[in-house]
Amino acid sequence: QEDTHYLISVRANTSVGAGPCTNLIVHTPEDVPSSPVRNVSTTSPTSTSIYVSWSVPIPDDINGVLTHYTVTYYGEEIDTTVRIIQVNTSSHEDMNLTLTDLEEYTIYSVNVSVYTKVGRGPDVLAYQRTLQDVPSASPTSLIANAISPNIINTTWEDPPPYHLGGVLTSYTLTYRGVERDSDLETIIVPVLNGSVYITPALVALEEDTTYSISVKAHTTVGSGPTLNTTVHTPEDVPSSSVRNLTTST
């Protein structure tokens, strides 16, 4: 057994009997742990943190004096730097640690290792997704095109992938005529399967009018920042005839 004191006794024997006993105490050196930490558990208390807890390896398998643990983690779906936290302890108590400054709604690989002064024992790997949050960026490339005096077509693209904050559920499109201070109109655009939606056309508009148009994305948690643009509808022919026409001779 590693890191263990052994008592070795030697004595000579003749046909008459045994002679004096010579004793020697020998201590075997430490080794790396032969079993990993136990009961590794991960949860995500917030959209940017992961709570990790674990128990000490089987005591007889530590094979020396426990010196520290390391927790290595990185985002599986994004190109993040591998980060390592060292927890210095010789205690055999249960341990825990909170990983912070993480990306929202991202799967993280979390690896827990145990060490003696000789080196590292086996690892335990766990995966945990952080919670959803609101989008941290607005939609992009909002384009409004007045295709007639009374109709505006709109298109836009999703927020950047690393800023979605979760699964998109809908967009909110709002618009109003600027010069005429008209009422704010709102259109809810559902998003199917987190990515499929149809951008709407704005109809029944006023001719020769500047419209302010805004769009923002939603997850189940809430809405993100707004992207704005303006567009002017073209003129049209008069929609009514002259009034009070009179003639005289």
C-alpha atoms as an extended CHARMM CRD file, in Angstrom:
* protein
*
       249  EXT
         1         1  GLN       CA              0.0000000000        0.0000000000        0.0000000000  PROA      1               0.0000000000
         2         2  GLU       CA              1.2560000000        3.4830000000       -0.9180000000  PROA      2               0.0000000000
         3         3  ASP       CA              2.2170000000        5.9830000000        1.8260000000  PROA      3               0.0000000000
         4         4  THR       CA              2.0930000000        3.3120000000        4.5350000000  PROA      4               0.0000000000
         5         5  HSD       CA              4.4490000000        2.3580000000        7.4020000000  PROA      5               0.0000000000
         6         6  TYR       CA              5.3250000000       -1.3250000000        7.5160000000  PROA      6               0.0000000000
         7         7  LEU       CA              6.9880000000       -3.1550000000       10.4340000000  PROA      7               0.0000000000
         8         8  ILE       CA              9.3810000000       -5.8760000000        9.2830000000  PROA      8               0.0000000000
         9         9  SER       CA             10.7160000000       -8.3150000000       11.8870000000  PROA      9               0.0000000000
        10        10  VAL       CA             13.5370000000      -10.8530000000       11.3300000000  PROA      10              0.0000000000
        11        11  ARG       CA             14.8490000000      -13.5030000000       13.7390000000  PROA      11              0.0000000000
        12        12  ALA       CA             17.0540000000      -16.5250000000       13.3880000000  PROA      12              0.0000000000
        13        13  ASN       CA             15.9290000000      -19.9990000000       14.4110000000  PROA      13              0.0000000000
        14        14  THR       CA             17.7930000000      -23.1730000000       15.3670000000  PROA      14              0.0000000000
        15        15  SER       CA             16.5080000000      -26.5350000000       16.4640000000  PROA      15              0.0000000000
        16        16  VAL       CA             16.6320000000      -25.2280000000       20.0100000000  PROA      16              0.0000000000
        17        17  GLY       CA             14.4770000000      -22.2080000000       19.3220000000  PROA      17              0.0000000000
        18        18  ALA       CA             14.2880000000      -18.6240000000       18.0660000000  PROA      18              0.0000000000
        19        19  GLY       CA             16.8530000000      -15.9550000000       18.6840000000  PROA      19              0.0000000000
        20        20  PRO       CA             16.3530000000      -12.2160000000       19.2420000000  PROA      20              0.0000000000
        21        21  CYS       CA             14.0950000000      -10.3160000000       16.8740000000  PROA      21              0.0000000000
        22        22  THR       CA             15.3820000000       -7.4470000000       14.7660000000  PROA      22              0.0000000000
        23        23  ASN       CA             12.7210000000       -4.9140000000       13.7080000000  PROA      23              0.0000000000
        24        24  LEU       CA             12.7520000000       -2.4730000000       10.8180000000  PROA      24              0.0000000000
        25        25  ILE       CA             10.1110000000        0.1310000000       10.0070000000  PROA      25              0.0000000000
        26        26  VAL       CA              9.7910000000        0.9970000000        6.3190000000  PROA      26              0.0000000000
        27        27  HSD       CA              7.5880000000        3.7200000000        4.8230000000  PROA      27              0.0000000000
        28        28  THR       CA              6.3660000000        3.2760000000        1.2480000000  PROA      28              0.0000000000
        29        29  PRO       CA              6.3480000000        6.4870000000       -0.8340000000  PROA      29              0.0000000000
        30        30  GLU       CA              3.2610000000        8.3890000000       -1.9050000000  PROA      30              0.0000000000
        31        31  ASP       CA              1.7250000000        7.9260000000       -5.3300000000  PROA      31              0.0000000000
        32        32  VAL       CA             -0.8920000000        9.6500000000       -7.4200000000  PROA      32              0.0000000000
        33        33  PRO       CA             -4.5260000000        9.0040000000       -6.3860000000  PROA      33              0.0000000000
        34        34  SER       CA             -5.8510000000        5.7960000000       -7.8990000000  PROA      34              0.0000000000
        35        35  SER       CA             -9.5230000000        6.8430000000       -7.8990000000  PROA      35              0.0000000000
        36        36  PRO       CA            -11.2310000000       10.1280000000       -8.8150000000  PROA      36              0.0000000000
        37        37  VAL       CA            -13.3220000000       12.4870000000       -6.7390000000  PROA      37              0.0000000000
        38        38  ARG       CA            -16.8420000000       11.2840000000       -5.9940000000  PROA      38              0.0000000000
        39        39  ASN       CA            -20.3680000000       12.7070000000       -6.2170000000  PROA      39              0.0000000000
        40        40  VAL       CA            -19.5610000000       15.4640000000       -8.7130000000  PROA      40              0.0000000000
        41        41  SER       CA            -22.6290000000       17.6750000000       -9.1520000000  PROA      41              0.0000000000
        42        42  THR       CA            -23.1790000000       20.7810000000      -11.2870000000  PROA      42              0.0000000000
        43        43  THR       CA            -26.0620000000       23.2630000000      -11.4120000000  PROA      43              0.0000000000
        44        44  SER       CA            -26.5550000000       26.6660000000      -13.0190000000  PROA      44              0.0000000000
        45        45  PRO       CA            -27.9440000000       29.1500000000      -10.4670000000  PROA      45              0.0000000000
        46        46  THR       CA            -27.7600000000       32.0660000000      -12.9420000000  PROA      46              0.0000000000
        47        47  SER       CA            -27.2590000000       32.5560000000      -16.6670000000  PROA      47              0.0000000000
        48        48  THR       CA            -23.5540000000       33.3460000000      -16.1570000000  PROA      48              0.0000000000
        49        49  SER       CA            -22.5100000000       30.9390000000      -13.3950000000  PROA      49              0.0000000000
        50        50  ILE       CA            -22.1820000000       27.2270000000      -12.5990000000  PROA      50              0.0000000000
        51        51  TYR       CA            -22.0210000000       25.7360000000       -9.0920000000  PROA      51              0.0000000000
        52        52  VAL       CA            -19.7540000000       22.6620000000       -8.7830000000  PROA      52              0.0000000000
        53        53  SER       CA            -19.5460000000       20.3370000000       -5.7630000000  PROA      53              0.0000000000
        54        54  TRP       CA            -17.7130000000       17.0750000000       -5.1100000000  PROA      54              0.0000000000
        55        55  SER       CA            -16.5380000000       14.6500000000       -2.4160000000  PROA      55              0.0000000000
        56        56  VAL       CA            -13.0350000000       13.4100000000       -1.6440000000  PROA      56              0.0000000000
        57        57  PRO       CA            -11.9060000000       10.1670000000       -3.3690000000  PROA      57              0.0000000000
        58        58  ILE       CA            -12.0900000000        6.8890000000       -1.4490000000  PROA      58              0.0000000000
        59        59  PRO       CA             -9.6030000000        7.5890000000        1.3830000000  PROA      59              0.0000000000
        60        60  ASP       CA             -7.5770000000        4.4140000000        0.8160000000  PROA      60              0.0000000000
        61        61  ASP       CA             -7.1600000000        5.4140000000       -2.8410000000  PROA      61              0.0000000000
        62        62  ILE       CA             -5.6520000000        8.8400000000       -2.2030000000  PROA      62              0.0000000000
        63        63  ASN       CA             -2.2490000000        7.1670000000       -1.8490000000  PROA      63              0.0000000000
        64        64  GLY       CA             -0.6530000000       10.0320000000        0.0500000000  PROA      64              0.0000000000
        65        65  VAL       CA             -1.4990000000       13.4660000000        1.3680000000  PROA      65              0.0000000000
        66        66  LEU       CA             -4.1220000000       15.3100000000       -0.6600000000  PROA      66              0.0000000000
        67        67  THR       CA             -2.6350000000       18.6740000000       -1.7440000000  PROA      67              0.0000000000
        68        68  HSD       CA             -5.1880000000       20.2980000000       -4.0700000000  PROA      68              0.0000000000
        69        69  TYR       CA             -7.8800000000       19.9900000000       -6.7010000000  PROA      69              0.0000000000
        70        70  THR       CA             -8.1550000000       21.6270000000      -10.1020000000  PROA      70              0.0000000000
        71        71  VAL       CA            -11.3830000000       22.5210000000      -11.8970000000  PROA      71              0.0000000000
        72        72  THR       CA            -10.9100000000       22.9930000000      -15.6540000000  PROA      72              0.0000000000
        73        73  TYR       CA            -13.7750000000       24.3880000000      -17.7370000000  PROA      73              0.0000000000
        74        74  TYR       CA            -14.6230000000       25.8630000000      -21.1420000000  PROA      74              0.0000000000
        75        75  GLY       CA            -17.6440000000       26.4870000000      -23.3750000000  PROA      75              0.0000000000
        76        76  GLU       CA            -18.4090000000       23.5840000000      -25.6840000000  PROA      76              0.0000000000
        77        77  GLU       CA            -20.3510000000       25.5830000000      -28.2890000000  PROA      77              0.0000000000
        78        78  ILE       CA            -18.1530000000       28.6710000000      -28.4810000000  PROA      78              0.0000000000
        79        79  ASP       CA            -14.4710000000       29.3450000000      -28.8880000000  PROA      79              0.0000000000
        80        80  THR       CA            -13.6580000000       30.1590000000      -25.2650000000  PROA      80              0.0000000000
        81        81  THR       CA            -10.3210000000       29.9450000000      -23.4930000000  PROA      81              0.0000000000
        82        82  VAL       CA             -9.8000000000       26.9350000000      -21.2350000000  PROA      82              0.0000000000
        83        83  ARG       CA             -9.7970000000       28.2080000000      -17.6510000000  PROA      83              0.0000000000
        84        84  ILE       CA             -8.3180000000       26.4110000000      -14.6310000000  PROA      84              0.0000000000
        85        85  ILE       CA             -9.0100000000       27.0730000000      -10.9440000000  PROA      85              0.0000000000
        86        86  GLN       CA             -6.7890000000       25.4640000000       -8.3030000000  PROA      86              0.0000000000
        87        87  VAL       CA             -8.3000000000       24.7140000000       -4.8980000000  PROA      87              0.0000000000
        88        88  ASN       CA             -5.5390000000       24.1670000000       -2.3210000000  PROA      88              0.0000000000
        89        89  THR       CA             -6.6380000000       21.9440000000        0.5620000000  PROA      89              0.0000000000
        90        90  SER       CA             -5.6610000000       18.8230000000        2.4810000000  PROA      90              0.0000000000
        91        91  SER       CA             -9.1290000000       18.4840000000        3.9650000000  PROA      91              0.0000000000
        92        92  HSD       CA            -11.2580000000       15.4310000000        3.3610000000  PROA      92              0.0000000000
        93        93  GLU       CA            -14.4450000000       17.4800000000        3.6300000000  PROA      93              0.0000000000
        94        94  ASP       CA            -16.8480000000       17.9600000000        0.7000000000  PROA      94              0.0000000000
        95        95  MET       CA            -15.8160000000       20.7920000000       -1.6200000000  PROA      95              0.0000000000
        96        96  ASN       CA            -17.6840000000       23.3100000000       -3.7720000000  PROA      96              0.0000000000
        97        97  LEU       CA            -16.8820000000       26.1390000000       -6.1520000000  PROA      97              0.0000000000
        98        98  THR       CA            -18.8340000000       28.6610000000       -8.2540000000  PROA      98              0.0000000000
        99        99  LEU       CA            -17.6380000000       29.3820000000      -11.7930000000  PROA      99              0.0000000000
       100       100  THR       CA            -18.5310000000       32.9420000000      -12.8500000000  PROA      100             0.0000000000
       101       101  ASP       CA            -18.3890000000       35.2700000000      -15.8870000000  PROA      101             0.0000000000
       102       102  LEU       CA            -19.7680000000       32.5770000000      -18.1860000000  PROA      102             0.0000000000
       103       103  GLU       CA            -21.7740000000       32.9040000000      -21.3960000000  PROA      103             0.0000000000
       104       104  GLU       CA            -25.5620000000       32.6290000000      -21.2650000000  PROA      104             0.0000000000
       105       105  TYR       CA            -27.2790000000       29.4050000000      -22.3420000000  PROA      105             0.0000000000
       106       106  THR       CA            -24.0060000000       27.6430000000      -23.1480000000  PROA      106             0.0000000000
       107       107  ILE       CA            -22.9000000000       24.0740000000      -22.4430000000  PROA      107             0.0000000000
       108       108  TYR       CA            -19.7050000000       24.0000000000      -20.3910000000  PROA      108             0.0000000000
       109       109  SER       CA            -17.3120000000       21.1000000000      -19.9600000000  PROA      109             0.0000000000
       110       110  VAL       CA            -16.2640000000       20.9160000000      -16.2790000000  PROA      110             0.0000000000
       111       111  ASN       CA            -13.3820000000       18.6250000000      -15.3020000000  PROA      111             0.0000000000
       112       112  VAL       CA            -12.4390000000       17.9850000000      -11.6290000000  PROA      112             0.0000000000
       113       113  SER       CA             -8.9980000000       16.4940000000      -10.8000000000  PROA      113             0.0000000000
       114       114  VAL       CA             -7.3740000000       15.4880000000       -7.4870000000  PROA      114             0.0000000000
       115       115  TYR       CA             -3.6450000000       15.7030000000       -6.6390000000  PROA      115             0.0000000000
       116       116  THR       CA             -1.0450000000       14.5090000000       -4.1750000000  PROA      116             0.0000000000
       117       117  LYS       CA              2.5000000000       15.8880000000       -4.2400000000  PROA      117             0.0000000000
       118       118  VAL       CA              3.3690000000       13.1060000000       -6.6910000000  PROA      118             0.0000000000
       119       119  GLY       CA              0.8400000000       14.1810000000       -9.3000000000  PROA      119             0.0000000000
       120       120  ARG       CA             -2.7060000000       14.0240000000      -10.6350000000  PROA      120             0.0000000000
       121       121  GLY       CA             -5.1650000000       11.1940000000      -10.2380000000  PROA      121             0.0000000000
       122       122  PRO       CA             -8.0940000000       10.2780000000      -12.5250000000  PROA      122             0.0000000000
       123       123  ASP       CA            -10.4790000000       13.0220000000      -13.7010000000  PROA      123             0.0000000000
       124       124  VAL       CA            -14.2530000000       13.3410000000      -13.5450000000  PROA      124             0.0000000000
       125       125  LEU       CA            -15.9250000000       15.1630000000      -16.4410000000  PROA      125             0.0000000000
       126       126  ALA       CA            -19.3690000000       16.7950000000      -16.2280000000  PROA      126             0.0000000000
       127       127  TYR       CA            -21.4090000000       18.9750000000      -18.5900000000  PROA      127             0.0000000000
       128       128  GLN       CA            -23.6870000000       21.8210000000      -17.5780000000  PROA      128             0.0000000000
       129       129  ARG       CA            -25.6680000000       24.3640000000      -19.6010000000  PROA      129             0.0000000000
       130       130  THR       CA            -26.0680000000       27.8450000000      -18.1490000000  PROA      130             0.0000000000
       131       131  LEU       CA            -29.5580000000       29.2840000000      -17.8470000000  PROA      131             0.0000000000
       132       132  GLN       CA            -31.2540000000       31.4150000000      -20.4890000000  PROA      132             0.0000000000
       133       133  ASP       CA            -31.2110000000       35.2030000000      -20.3310000000  PROA      133             0.0000000000
       134       134  VAL       CA            -32.4690000000       38.0890000000      -22.4450000000  PROA      134             0.0000000000
       135       135  PRO       CA            -30.5970000000       38.7270000000      -25.7260000000  PROA      135             0.0000000000
       136       136  SER       CA            -27.5320000000       40.8680000000      -25.0760000000  PROA      136             0.0000000000
       137       137  ALA       CA            -27.5560000000       42.4080000000      -28.5620000000  PROA      137             0.0000000000
       138       138  SER       CA            -30.2090000000       43.7590000000      -30.9180000000  PROA      138             0.0000000000
       139       139  PRO       CA            -31.2310000000       42.1630000000      -34.2010000000  PROA      139             0.0000000000
       140       140  THR       CA            -29.0280000000       43.1390000000      -37.1330000000  PROA      140             0.0000000000
       141       141  SER       CA            -29.4840000000       44.4520000000      -40.6910000000  PROA      141             0.0000000000
       142       142  LEU       CA            -32.9440000000       45.9780000000      -40.2590000000  PROA      142             0.0000000000
       143       143  ILE       CA            -34.1140000000       47.0920000000      -43.7150000000  PROA      143             0.0000000000
       144       144  ALA       CA            -37.3910000000       48.8990000000      -44.4150000000  PROA      144             0.0000000000
       145       145  ASN       CA            -38.3770000000       49.3980000000      -48.0440000000  PROA      145             0.0000000000
       146       146  ALA       CA            -41.4180000000       51.4490000000      -49.0880000000  PROA      146             0.0000000000
       147       147  ILE       CA            -42.7050000000       49.4930000000      -52.0830000000  PROA      147             0.0000000000
       148       148  SER       CA            -45.7410000000       51.7470000000      -52.5020000000  PROA      148             0.0000000000
       149       149  PRO       CA            -47.1980000000       54.8660000000      -50.8650000000  PROA      149             0.0000000000
       150       150  ASN       CA            -49.0620000000       52.6340000000      -48.3930000000  PROA      150             0.0000000000
       151       151  ILE       CA            -46.8640000000       49.5430000000      -47.8840000000  PROA      151             0.0000000000
       152       152  ILE       CA            -43.4250000000       49.0410000000      -46.2970000000  PROA      152             0.0000000000
       153       153  ASN       CA            -41.6330000000       45.7060000000      -46.4450000000  PROA      153             0.0000000000
       154       154  THR       CA            -39.3170000000       44.8880000000      -43.5350000000  PROA      154             0.0000000000
       155       155  THR       CA            -36.4590000000       42.4120000000      -43.1230000000  PROA      155             0.0000000000
       156       156  TRP       CA            -33.8590000000       41.8250000000      -40.4110000000  PROA      156             0.0000000000
       157       157  GLU       CA            -31.4820000000       39.1710000000      -39.1400000000  PROA      157             0.0000000000
       158       158  ASP       CA            -31.0440000000       37.4980000000      -35.7470000000  PROA      158             0.0000000000
       159       159  PRO       CA            -28.7500000000       38.9450000000      -33.0960000000  PROA      159             0.0000000000
       160       160  PRO       CA            -25.2000000000       37.5260000000      -33.3190000000  PROA      160             0.0000000000
       161       161  PRO       CA            -25.1680000000       33.8410000000      -32.2360000000  PROA      161             0.0000000000
       162       162  TYR       CA            -23.1800000000       34.4380000000      -29.0330000000  PROA      162             0.0000000000
       163       163  HSD       CA            -25.6110000000       37.1570000000      -27.9400000000  PROA      163             0.0000000000
       164       164  LEU       CA            -28.9430000000       35.3320000000      -28.3000000000  PROA      164             0.0000000000
       165       165  GLY       CA            -29.1030000000       34.5980000000      -24.5660000000  PROA      165             0.0000000000
       166       166  GLY       CA            -31.2010000000       31.5010000000      -25.1790000000  PROA      166             0.0000000000
       167       167  VAL       CA            -33.8430000000       30.2190000000      -27.6060000000  PROA      167             0.0000000000
       168       168  LEU       CA            -35.5990000000       33.0170000000      -29.5020000000  PROA      168             0.0000000000
       169       169  THR       CA            -39.3740000000       32.9410000000      -29.0750000000  PROA      169             0.0000000000
       170       170  SER       CA            -40.5210000000       36.1000000000      -30.9020000000  PROA      170             0.0000000000
       171       171  TYR       CA            -39.7070000000       39.5460000000      -32.2500000000  PROA      171             0.0000000000
       172       172  THR       CA            -41.5700000000       42.7580000000      -31.5000000000  PROA      172             0.0000000000
       173       173  LEU       CA            -41.8480000000       45.2150000000      -34.4030000000  PROA      173             0.0000000000
       174       174  THR       CA            -43.1530000000       48.7040000000      -33.6470000000  PROA      174             0.0000000000
       175       175  TYR       CA            -43.7240000000       51.6460000000      -35.9840000000  PROA      175             0.0000000000
       176       176  ARG       CA            -45.3300000000       55.0890000000      -36.1270000000  PROA      176             0.0000000000
       177       177  GLY       CA            -45.5500000000       58.0660000000      -38.4450000000  PROA      177             0.0000000000
       178       178  VAL       CA            -43.1030000000       60.7170000000      -37.2850000000  PROA      178             0.0000000000
       179       179  GLU       CA            -44.5030000000       63.9510000000      -38.7690000000  PROA      179             0.0000000000
       180       180  ARG       CA            -48.0950000000       63.1900000000      -37.9260000000  PROA      180             0.0000000000
       181       181  ASP       CA            -47.3550000000       61.8560000000      -34.4340000000  PROA      181             0.0000000000
       182       182  SER       CA            -49.5470000000       58.8380000000      -35.0820000000  PROA      182             0.0000000000
       183       183  ASP       CA            -50.2160000000       56.0730000000      -32.5620000000  PROA      183             0.0000000000
       184       184  LEU       CA            -47.5050000000       53.4760000000      -31.9990000000  PROA      184             0.0000000000
       185       185  GLU       CA            -48.4040000000       50.2390000000      -33.7640000000  PROA      185             0.0000000000
       186       186  THR       CA            -47.0300000000       46.8620000000      -32.6000000000  PROA      186             0.0000000000
       187       187  ILE       CA            -46.6530000000       43.5460000000      -34.4180000000  PROA      187             0.0000000000
       188       188  ILE       CA            -45.5730000000       40.3560000000      -32.6020000000  PROA      188             0.0000000000
       189       189  VAL       CA            -43.6350000000       38.0270000000      -34.9200000000  PROA      189             0.0000000000
       190       190  PRO       CA            -43.5180000000       34.4410000000      -33.5320000000  PROA      190             0.0000000000
       191       191  VAL       CA            -40.2950000000       32.4470000000      -33.9410000000  PROA      191             0.0000000000
       192       192  LEU       CA            -40.7610000000       28.7160000000      -34.5780000000  PROA      192             0.0000000000
       193       193  ASN       CA            -38.1280000000       26.2320000000      -33.4000000000  PROA      193             0.0000000000
       194       194  GLY       CA            -35.9140000000       29.0900000000      -32.2980000000  PROA      194             0.0000000000
       195       195  SER       CA            -35.1010000000       30.2220000000      -35.8500000000  PROA      195             0.0000000000
       196       196  VAL       CA            -38.0630000000       30.2880000000      -38.2770000000  PROA      196             0.0000000000
       197       197  TYR       CA            -40.1220000000       33.4470000000      -38.7030000000  PROA      197             0.0000000000
       198       198  ILE       CA            -41.7100000000       35.5880000000      -41.4240000000  PROA      198             0.0000000000
       199       199  THR       CA            -40.9280000000       39.3050000000      -41.5360000000  PROA      199             0.0000000000
       200       200  PRO       CA            -44.1400000000       41.3290000000      -41.9690000000  PROA      200             0.0000000000
       201       201  ALA       CA            -45.1950000000       44.0260000000      -44.3990000000  PROA      201             0.0000000000
       202       202  LEU       CA            -46.6260000000       47.2170000000      -42.9000000000  PROA      202             0.0000000000
       203       203  VAL       CA            -49.8480000000       48.1630000000      -44.6780000000  PROA      203             0.0000000000
       204       204  ALA       CA            -52.5120000000       50.8650000000      -44.6600000000  PROA      204             0.0000000000
       205       205  LEU       CA            -49.8730000000       53.5510000000      -44.2080000000  PROA      205             0.0000000000
       206       206  GLU       CA            -50.0110000000       57.2510000000      -45.0010000000  PROA      206             0.0000000000
       207       207  GLU       CA            -48.4980000000       58.5990000000      -48.2060000000  PROA      207             0.0000000000
       208       208  ASP       CA            -45.5020000000       60.9700000000      -48.1060000000  PROA      208             0.0000000000
       209       209  THR       CA            -44.7880000000       60.1650000000      -44.4440000000  PROA      209             0.0000000000
       210       210  THR       CA            -41.6210000000       59.2880000000      -42.5240000000  PROA      210             0.0000000000
       211       211  TYR       CA            -42.0440000000       56.1670000000      -40.3830000000  PROA      211             0.0000000000
       212       212  SER       CA            -39.8910000000       55.2160000000      -37.4030000000  PROA      212             0.0000000000
       213       213  ILE       CA            -39.4950000000       51.4150000000      -37.1830000000  PROA      213             0.0000000000
       214       214  SER       CA            -37.9830000000       49.3800000000      -34.3290000000  PROA      214             0.0000000000
       215       215  VAL       CA            -37.4090000000       45.6690000000      -33.7480000000  PROA      215             0.0000000000
       216       216  LYS       CA            -36.2010000000       43.6500000000      -30.7390000000  PROA      216             0.0000000000
       217       217  ALA       CA            -35.7840000000       39.9420000000      -29.9960000000  PROA      217             0.0000000000
       218       218  HSD       CA            -37.3130000000       37.9260000000      -27.1380000000  PROA      218             0.0000000000
       219       219  THR       CA            -36.4360000000       34.7510000000      -25.2400000000  PROA      219             0.0000000000
       220       220  THR       CA            -38.5950000000       33.2400000000      -22.5070000000  PROA      220             0.0000000000
       221       221  VAL       CA            -36.7620000000       35.5020000000      -20.0370000000  PROA      221             0.0000000000
       222       222  GLY       CA            -37.5110000000       38.8100000000      -21.7950000000  PROA      222             0.0000000000
       223       223  SER       CA            -36.5180000000       41.1880000000      -24.5730000000  PROA      223             0.0000000000
       224       224  GLY       CA            -33.1390000000       42.4910000000      -25.6650000000  PROA      224             0.0000000000
       225       225  PRO       CA            -31.9480000000       45.8240000000      -27.1000000000  PROA      225             0.0000000000
       226       226  THR       CA            -33.8110000000       47.5680000000      -29.9030000000  PROA      226             0.0000000000
       227       227  LEU       CA            -32.6530000000       48.2880000000      -33.4670000000  PROA      227             0.0000000000
       228       228  ASN       CA            -34.1930000000       51.3440000000      -35.1630000000  PROA      228             0.0000000000
       229       229  THR       CA            -34.5180000000       52.7340000000      -38.6750000000  PROA      229             0.0000000000
       230       230  THR       CA            -36.6590000000       55.2310000000      -40.5930000000  PROA      230             0.0000000000
       231       231  VAL       CA            -38.2010000000       55.1470000000      -44.0540000000  PROA      231             0.0000000000
       232       232  HSD       CA            -40.2860000000       57.6370000000      -46.0390000000  PROA      232             0.0000000000
       233       233  THR       CA            -43.3040000000       56.5400000000      -48.0740000000  PROA      233             0.0000000000
       234       234  PRO       CA            -43.5550000000       58.1020000000      -51.5280000000  PROA      234             0.0000000000
       235       235  GLU       CA            -46.1500000000       60.6210000000      -52.6440000000  PROA      235             0.0000000000
       236       236  ASP       CA            -49.3050000000       59.4990000000      -54.4200000000  PROA      236             0.0000000000
       237       237  VAL       CA            -52.0210000000       61.0680000000      -56.5070000000  PROA      237             0.0000000000
       238       238  PRO       CA            -54.6510000000       62.9980000000      -54.5530000000  PROA      238             0.0000000000
       239       239  SER       CA            -57.1710000000       60.6260000000      -53.0390000000  PROA      239             0.0000000000
       240       240  SER       CA            -60.1490000000       63.0460000000      -53.2920000000  PROA      240             0.0000000000
       241       241  SER       CA            -61.3880000000       65.5740000000      -55.8040000000  PROA      241             0.0000000000
       242       242  VAL       CA            -61.4460000000       69.3340000000      -55.3540000000  PROA      242             0.0000000000
       243       243  ARG       CA            -64.2670000000       70.7770000000      -53.2840000000  PROA      243             0.0000000000
       244       244  ASN       CA            -66.7120000000       73.5980000000      -53.7560000000  PROA      244             0.0000000000
       245       245  LEU       CA            -66.1110000000       73.8770000000      -57.4790000000  PROA      245             0.0000000000
       246       246  THR       CA            -68.1480000000       76.7480000000      -58.9540000000  PROA      246             0.0000000000
       247       247  THR       CA            -68.3760000000       78.3410000000      -62.3440000000  PROA      247             0.0000000000
       248       248  SER       CA            -69.8270000000       81.6510000000      -63.5550000000  PROA      248             0.0000000000
       249       249  THR       CA            -70.6010000000       83.2380000000      -66.8830000000  PROA      249             0.0000000000
